[in-house]
Every structure is written in C-alpha cells, then in structure tokens.
Amino acid sequence: QVQLVESGGGLVQPGGSLRLSCVSSGNIFSLSSMGWYRQAPGKQRELVAVTSSDGNTHYSDSVKGRFTVSRDNAKNTVYLQMNSLKPEDTAAYYCNLIFQGLVRWGQGTQVTVSS
C-alpha cells in the first residue's frame, strides 16, 4: 500500500521561503511521476510542479522561477523548494504519485503567506 506524507508547511512572510517534503511508502517511488498541487479556499486544485521518473520537471507559469521540485529516490522523497513567496501562494499543498494506473494523494500541508 502506497501512502504519502507531506511536511514543511507553515506561516511565512511575503518574500520568504519554505521547503515542503513528501515521503512515500512502498517500492515504486523511483518509477513514479511525483507532483505537487495546491488548493486555495473556494478554488480548484491546481498543478504546481511535477517531476517524472526520469527527472524531467514541469512548472505552472505562476511559480516558474520561484519554486523548484526535486526528488531523492534513495529516500523516497520529493521536495518543493518555494522562494519569493507571495500571499497568492497561500493554499493547502498536496503531494501526488502516479504510477501506471495507480494514483495516490497525501493529506496536504498548509502554507500561509502573510505579514
């Protein structure tokens, strides 16, 4: 059974940084596409960044140049480094795993950007 656990959220001032982590159980992490999504109150969940099993990355236009997604297959962990945070980045952030027909979500971690 694959489970995802996020950590690293919190309250940060505009312009600050946070690093989110997502640890996966099981043995398919290195073969999986790993993504970060976010959902603000009253809005739909949206893709933030994704890293494929071969290390390719993709970012939404809203975070390109500010956020960096990376993965450590030895630790079954995917990271989201968030710099130059803005109030509009405030949301619950979710980790996502896709492997063939299997899709898993983490429970989410809250990021609040406010002065």
Residue pairs with C-beta under 8 A, 6 or more apart in sequence:
1 25
1 26
2 24
2 25
2 26
2 28
2 97
2 99
2 102
2 104
3 24
3 25
3 26
3 104
4 22
4 23
4 24
4 25
4 95
4 96
4 97
4 104
4 105
4 106
4 107
5 22
5 23
5 106
5 107
6 20
6 21
6 22
6 93
6 94
6 95
6 106
6 107
6 108
6 109
7 20
7 21
7 22
7 23
7 109
8 18
8 19
8 20
8 21
8 109
9 18
9 20
9 93
9 109
9 110
9 111
10 18
10 110
10 111
10 112
11 112
11 114
12 18
12 85
12 111
12 112
12 113
13 85
13 113
13 114
13 115
14 85
14 86
14 87
14 113
14 114
14 115
15 84
15 85
16 85
16 113
17 81
17 82
17 83
17 84
17 85
18 82
18 85
18 111
19 79
19 80
19 81
19 82
20 36
20 79
20 80
20 82
20 93
20 95
20 109
20 111
21 77
21 78
21 79
22 34
22 36
22 77
22 78
22 79
22 80
22 95
22 106
23 75
23 76
23 77
24 32
24 34
24 76
24 77
24 78
24 97
24 104
25 76
26 76
28 97
28 99
28 102
29 73
29 76
29 97
30 53
30 73
31 53
31 99
32 53
32 97
32 98
32 99
33 50
33 51
33 52
33 53
33 97
33 98
33 99
34 50
34 51
34 69
34 71
34 78
34 95
34 96
34 97
34 98
35 47
35 48
35 49
35 50
35 51
35 95
35 96
35 97
35 98
36 47
36 48
36 49
36 50
36 69
36 78
36 80
36 93
36 94
36 95
36 96
37 45
37 46
37 47
37 48
37 93
37 94
37 96
38 45
38 46
38 48
38 89
38 91
38 92
38 93
38 94
38 111
39 45
39 46
39 91
39 92
39 94
39 108
40 90
40 91
40 92
43 91
45 94
46 60
47 60
48 59
48 60
48 63
48 67
48 69
48 80
48 93
49 57
49 58
49 59
49 60
49 63
49 67
49 68
49 69
49 80
50 57
50 58
50 69
50 96
51 57
51 69
51 70
51 71
51 78
55 71
57 69
59 67
59 69
62 88
63 82
63 89
66 82
66 83
66 84
66 85
67 80
67 81
67 82
67 83
68 80
68 81
68 83
69 78
69 79
69 80
69 81
70 78
70 79
70 81
71 77
71 78
71 79
72 78
72 79
78 95
80 93
82 89
82 111
85 111
85 113
86 113
87 113
87 114
88 113
89 111
89 113
90 111
90 112
90 113
90 114
91 110
91 111
92 108
92 109
92 110
92 111
93 108
93 109
93 110
93 111
94 105
94 106
94 107
94 108
95 105
95 106
96 103
96 104
96 105
96 106
97 103
97 104
97 105
